[in-house]
Amino acid sequence: ISSNKCHYLIDLDLPSQSELEPSYSSQREDWKVISSHLFLDSSKSHRIFRAFYIPFVSSSYCHYVNYNILKTTKTKKSRH
């Protein structure tokens, strides 16, 4: 469905954007971040260290992005 009809949205803040996958988190006039957590970016992380965590070493080889829960800033009518 269109994001215009959503009250909440989950967005992964990857560096690349497209028309089909825009960065909703950066659209501050339409969306508010209500929760954010780190999420492993597998495309930029070493395959061994993303599969096996090694304390004090893995953090140098893994890259993380924000995984956000967003809430609309505009009031939407709900159907009942």
Secondary structure, 3 states (H helix, E strand, C coil): CCHHHCCEEEEECCCCCCCCCCCHHHCCCCEEEEEEEEEECHHHCCHHHHHCCCCCCHHHHCCEEEEEEEEECCCCCCCC
